[in-house]
Amino acid sequence: MRLENKVAVITGGNSGIGFGIACEFKREGAKGVITGRSQSKIDSSLQELGPNFAGFQGDVTNLDELEELFQTTTDKFGKLDILVANAGGAIGHGSLGSVADTTESDFTKMMDLNLKSVFFTVQKALPYLNDGSSIILVSSIAGQKALPGLTVYSAAKAGVRSFARTFSSDLLDRKIRVNVLSPGTIETPVFERMGLPEDAIDQAKEQFESIIPLKRIGQPSEMGKVAVFLASDDSSFVLGEEIIADGGVVNL
């Protein structure tokens, strides 16, 4: 129970990697709040997480809602020990495009969701975080590796990795540790959101598996285990670091 009685907020914790992190946090004794845009997904996730977790429906690109999120969490559970800035997305309006065909609107939406929101999630959380807390920023191997069609998303995720260094420096006096988890291809609902037929989704997964040295797609629970390490005292001497969990794609 490495996180026993620790209070956590996990943005985008109602599905995918965020939910995998929330489940592992629960197993290690944490409590807190998951966020998401879909109330139905929040409700179904809370059924599995149990009474020590609550949900908050909101948009991480809305600064007023971020303020409300942290105030609501503190009112219910007390000040935060762990913040996981996970919300973001590579699939959606404006996500796929090269430098030649990305519009200003596309660029702004991708940056707002994947970079600006991370900055202000952390900023708005600061008054509600205990000194000595752990902040985990979820980036992506797209910040390390050129991937076709993910030009703006990749730049945003590289920026998230940079934030871990600068935030850590900014927050040294409070002993708040900021680190990054950068997943590779993970089994999440993103495949279904592509709008492809089931056989095409299977083919897409096989293509991803073929370039992963471990020859399989990762699981949200595996990302959760890395997040537990970064959230717990097991990583007490780890600061401003990035853990790449991608089955070997970047480094092999």
C-alpha positions in Angstrom: 0.0 0.0 0.0 2.6 2.5 -1.2 0.0 5.3 -1.6 -2.1 4.6 1.5 -4.4 7.6 2.3 -2.7 9.8 -0.4 -5.1 12.2 -2.2 -4.8 12.1 -5.9 -6.3 13.9 -8.9 -6.0 12.2 -12.3 -7.2 14.2 -15.2 -8.7 12.1 -18.0 -9.0 9.3 -15.4 -12.3 8.0 -16.7 -10.8 5.9 -19.5 -7.7 4.6 -21.1 -4.3 5.3 -19.5 -5.8 7.6 -16.9 -8.2 4.9 -15.7 -5.4 2.4 -15.6 -3.4 4.8 -13.4 -6.5 5.3 -11.2 -7.0 1.6 -10.7 -3.3 1.0 -9.7 -3.5 4.0 -7.3 -6.6 2.4 -5.8 -4.8 -0.9 -5.3 -2.0 1.0 -3.5 -4.4 2.7 -1.1 -4.9 6.1 -2.7 -8.1 8.1 -2.8 -9.2 11.1 -4.8 -10.8 12.4 -8.0 -10.9 11.4 -11.7 -11.9 13.8 -14.4 -13.3 13.5 -17.9 -15.7 15.1 -20.3 -18.1 12.2 -20.3 -20.3 11.7 -17.2 -21.3 8.3 -18.3 -17.7 7.1 -18.5 -17.0 8.7 -15.2 -19.9 6.9 -13.6 -18.9 3.5 -15.0 -15.3 4.0 -13.9 -16.3 4.9 -10.4 -18.2 1.7 -10.1 -14.9 -0.1 -10.4 -12.9 2.4 -8.3 -15.3 2.3 -5.4 -16.2 4.8 -2.7 -12.7 6.3 -2.1 -12.9 8.0 -5.5 -15.2 10.7 -6.9 -15.7 12.1 -10.3 -15.6 15.6 -11.8 -17.0 16.3 -15.2 -15.0 19.1 -16.8 -12.8 20.4 -19.5 -9.0 20.8 -18.7 -8.8 23.7 -21.3 -11.3 25.7 -19.1 -9.3 27.4 -16.3 -12.4 28.1 -14.2 -13.3 24.4 -14.3 -9.7 23.5 -13.3 -10.1 25.9 -10.3 -13.3 24.2 -9.3 -11.8 20.7 -9.7 -9.1 21.4 -7.1 -11.4 23.2 -4.7 -13.9 20.4 -4.9 -11.3 17.7 -4.3 -9.8 19.5 -1.3 -13.3 20.1 0.2 -14.0 16.3 -0.1 -10.6 14.7 0.6 -8.2 17.3 1.9 -5.1 18.8 0.2 -3.5 16.8 -2.7 -0.5 14.6 -2.5 -0.5 13.5 -6.1 -1.4 15.2 -9.4 -1.5 13.3 -12.7 -1.9 15.6 -15.7 -3.0 12.9 -18.1 -5.8 14.5 -20.2 -5.0 15.1 -23.8 -5.4 13.4 -27.1 -3.8 12.5 -30.4 -7.0 11.7 -32.2 -9.7 14.4 -32.9 -10.2 17.6 -34.7 -6.9 19.1 -35.8 -4.7 16.2 -34.6 -3.7 14.6 -37.9 -1.8 16.8 -40.4 1.6 17.8 -41.6 3.2 21.3 -41.6 1.7 21.8 -45.1 -1.9 21.2 -44.2 -2.4 22.1 -40.5 -4.6 25.2 -40.1 -4.2 27.8 -37.4 -7.4 26.5 -35.8 -6.1 22.9 -35.8 -2.8 24.1 -34.3 -4.5 26.0 -31.5 -6.8 23.2 -30.5 -4.0 20.7 -30.3 -1.8 23.0 -28.3 -4.6 24.0 -26.0 -5.5 20.4 -25.2 -2.0 18.9 -25.0 0.3 21.6 -23.8 -1.5 24.7 -22.5 -3.9 22.6 -20.4 -1.0 20.8 -18.7 0.6 24.1 -17.7 -2.6 25.5 -16.2 -3.6 22.2 -14.6 -0.3 22.4 -12.6 -0.6 26.1 -11.9 -4.2 25.9 -10.6 -3.3 22.9 -8.5 -0.4 24.5 -6.6 -2.4 26.2 -3.8 -4.1 22.8 -3.1 -0.9 20.6 -3.2 0.9 19.6 0.0 4.7 20.4 0.1 6.6 17.2 -1.0 3.8 16.2 -3.4 4.4 14.3 -6.7 3.3 15.7 -10.0 3.2 13.3 -13.0 2.9 14.7 -16.5 1.8 12.2 -19.1 3.6 12.9 -22.4 4.1 10.4 -25.3 6.9 8.9 -27.3 5.6 11.2 -30.0 7.7 13.8 -28.2 10.8 11.7 -28.9 10.1 10.2 -32.3 8.8 11.6 -35.6 5.4 10.0 -36.3 3.5 10.7 -39.5 0.6 13.1 -39.2 1.3 14.0 -35.6 3.3 17.2 -36.2 1.6 19.5 -33.7 0.7 16.8 -31.2 4.4 15.7 -31.1 5.5 19.3 -30.5 3.0 19.6 -27.7 4.2 16.4 -26.0 7.9 17.5 -26.3 6.8 20.7 -24.5 5.3 18.6 -21.7 8.6 16.8 -21.2 10.3 20.2 -21.0 7.8 21.3 -18.4 8.9 18.6 -16.0 12.4 20.1 -15.9 11.3 23.7 -15.5 8.4 23.0 -13.1 10.8 21.0 -10.9 13.2 23.9 -10.8 10.4 26.3 -10.0 9.1 24.2 -7.2 12.3 23.1 -5.5 11.5 25.2 -2.4 8.3 23.2 -1.8 10.0 19.8 -2.5 7.4 19.0 -5.1 8.8 16.5 -7.6 7.7 16.7 -11.2 8.3 13.8 -13.5 7.1 12.5 -16.9 5.5 9.2 -18.1 5.8 8.8 -21.8 3.8 5.9 -23.1 4.0 4.2 -26.5 1.1 2.4 -28.1 -1.4 1.4 -25.4 -4.6 -0.6 -25.6 -7.1 2.2 -25.1 -10.4 3.4 -26.6 -8.5 5.6 -29.0 -8.6 2.8 -31.6 -12.4 2.8 -31.6 -12.5 6.6 -31.8 -10.6 6.4 -35.1 -14.0 5.4 -36.7 -12.5 2.5 -38.5 -14.2 -0.9 -39.1 -13.3 -3.6 -36.7 -11.1 -5.5 -39.1 -9.2 -2.2 -40.0 -8.7 -1.6 -36.2 -7.2 -5.1 -35.9 -4.9 -4.4 -38.8 -3.8 -1.1 -37.3 -2.9 -2.8 -34.0 -0.9 -5.5 -35.9 1.0 -2.7 -37.6 1.9 -1.1 -34.3 2.9 -4.5 -32.8 5.2 -5.1 -35.7 7.4 -2.1 -34.9 7.4 -2.7 -31.1 10.4 -4.8 -30.0 8.3 -6.6 -27.4 5.8 -7.4 -30.2 2.7 -6.4 -28.3 0.7 -3.3 -27.4 1.0 -2.1 -23.8 -1.8 -2.2 -21.3 -3.1 0.8 -19.2 -2.3 -1.2 -16.0 1.3 -1.2 -17.0 1.3 2.6 -17.3 -0.4 2.6 -13.9 2.4 0.7 -12.3 4.9 3.2 -13.6 2.8 6.1 -12.3 2.7 4.4 -8.8 6.5 4.4 -8.8 6.6 8.1 -9.6 3.9 8.9 -7.1 5.4 7.0 -4.2 8.5 7.4 -2.0 10.1 4.7 -4.2 11.1 7.5 -6.5 12.0 10.0 -3.8 15.3 10.8 -5.5 13.8 11.1 -9.0 13.3 14.7 -10.2 12.6 16.2 -13.6 12.9 12.7 -15.2 11.1 11.0 -18.1 10.2 7.3 -18.0 9.5 6.0 -21.5 7.2 3.0 -21.4 6.9 1.9 -25.0 8.1 -1.7 -25.3 11.4 -0.5 -26.7 10.3 1.6 -29.7 12.4 4.7 -28.9 15.5 3.0 -27.5 16.0 -0.2 -29.5 
